[in-house]
Amino acid sequence: MSLTLHLHPLSSYCHKVLIALYENNTSFTPAILNPGDMAPFLKLWPIGKFPLLEDKARKHVIPESSIIIEYLDQHYPGPVKFIPADPDRARETRMWDRFFDLHLHHHMQSIIGDRLRPADKKDPFGVEQTRAKIKTSLDFLEQNIGSEWVMGKTFTMADCAAAPALFYIDRIAPLGGTHPKAAAYLARVMARPSYARALKEAEPFFQYFPKE
């Protein structure tokens, strides 16, 4: 099998790429990372961030979730086109992808990261500021999200980014009481077979999700 995805089942950015792979039934080998022995992975990608796609047939190693999805779109296309052909729609899709990663995904991970710190190293003021940034972004999303998917009727890379970001934010602070459109979107995307499969595979690992 040509493609190997180096991942951890709890990683939200890994979920993002798994959604894209499962949408098109793209064949790949999952390589689950062992946090206790990252040396083999670091030889491939010294930065140490995952997911990482290894394409042995093309002799490429592709980091970064958005770049991986664009690579799949280009070299392993399927029925679902993650970047629209129309340049304006493509630009808007990339904008939403960046929005979810930079203004929701990143902040969510900062809060979870704070939970993993020793008690004397926690940053409650920083967490409070980050929660305020998440609220601002969710308020914007609530006003602008499509009635079905992020880009309307078409499932795109923007949805691959939105699903895990909102899933984990909902675990930090449930969306239903404050952002009903975002909560309804999350329910739809969690029911989509591609993300439902990724979540099912992650179930044994959710016990390790850090509680507050």
GIMOMO-V527121 format. One record per backbone hydrogen bond with DSSP energy under -0.5 kcal/mol. NH is the residue of the N-H (numbers start at 1). CO is the residue of the C=O. E is the energy in kcal/mol with one decimal. If there is no record, write none. Layout:
nh	co	e
NH	CO	E
NH	CO	E
This chain:
nh	co	e
4	54	-2.3
5	29	-2.2
6	4	-0.6
6	52	-3.0
7	5	-0.6
7	31	-2.0
11	8	-1.5
15	11	-2.0
16	12	-1.8
17	13	-1.3
18	14	-2.7
19	15	-2.5
20	16	-1.2
21	17	-2.4
22	18	-2.9
23	19	-2.3
24	20	-1.2
25	22	-0.8
26	21	-2.5
29	3	-2.5
30	28	-0.5
31	5	-3.0
32	30	-0.6
33	7	-2.9
35	33	-0.7
37	34	-2.3
42	38	-2.8
43	39	-1.3
44	40	-0.9
44	41	-0.8
45	41	-2.3
48	45	-2.1
51	6	-0.6
52	6	-1.6
53	62	-2.9
54	4	-3.1
54	52	-0.5
55	53	-0.6
55	60	-3.1
56	2	-2.4
56	54	-0.8
59	55	-1.0
60	55	-2.0
62	53	-3.6
63	61	-0.6
64	51	-0.7
68	64	-2.5
69	65	-2.2
70	66	-2.2
71	67	-2.4
72	68	-2.6
73	69	-2.4
74	70	-1.9
75	71	-3.1
76	72	-2.2
78	80	-0.5
81	79	-0.6
82	80	-0.7
84	82	-0.5
90	86	-2.8
91	87	-2.4
92	88	-2.2
93	89	-2.4
94	90	-2.3
95	91	-2.3
96	92	-2.4
97	93	-2.3
98	94	-2.5
99	95	-2.5
100	96	-2.6
101	97	-2.1
102	98	-3.1
103	99	-2.3
104	100	-1.0
105	100	-4.0
106	101	-2.2
108	104	-2.8
109	105	-2.3
110	106	-1.6
111	107	-1.8
112	108	-2.1
113	109	-2.6
114	110	-1.9
115	111	-1.3
116	112	-0.9
116	113	-0.7
117	114	-1.1
121	118	-2.2
122	119	-0.8
127	123	-2.4
128	124	-2.2
129	125	-2.2
130	126	-2.3
131	127	-2.6
132	128	-1.6
133	129	-1.8
134	130	-2.4
135	131	-2.3
136	132	-2.1
137	133	-2.1
138	134	-2.8
139	135	-2.6
140	136	-1.9
141	137	-2.5
142	138	-2.8
143	139	-1.2
144	140	-1.0
144	141	-0.8
145	141	-2.3
148	149	-0.6
149	152	-2.8
151	154	-0.6
152	149	-2.0
153	151	-0.6
157	82	-2.4
159	156	-1.0
160	156	-1.3
161	157	-1.9
162	158	-2.2
163	159	-2.4
164	160	-0.7
165	161	-1.2
166	162	-2.6
167	163	-2.3
168	164	-2.2
169	165	-1.9
170	166	-2.5
171	167	-0.9
172	168	-1.2
173	169	-3.0
178	175	-1.3
179	175	-3.4
183	179	-2.3
184	180	-2.4
185	181	-2.4
186	182	-2.5
187	183	-2.0
188	184	-1.9
189	185	-2.7
190	186	-2.4
191	187	-1.2
192	188	-0.7
195	192	-0.6
196	192	-2.7
197	193	-2.2
198	194	-1.5
199	195	-2.7
200	196	-2.2
201	197	-2.2
202	198	-1.3
203	199	-1.0
203	200	-0.7
205	202	-2.2
206	202	-0.8
206	203	-1.2
208	205	-2.3
209	206	-1.7
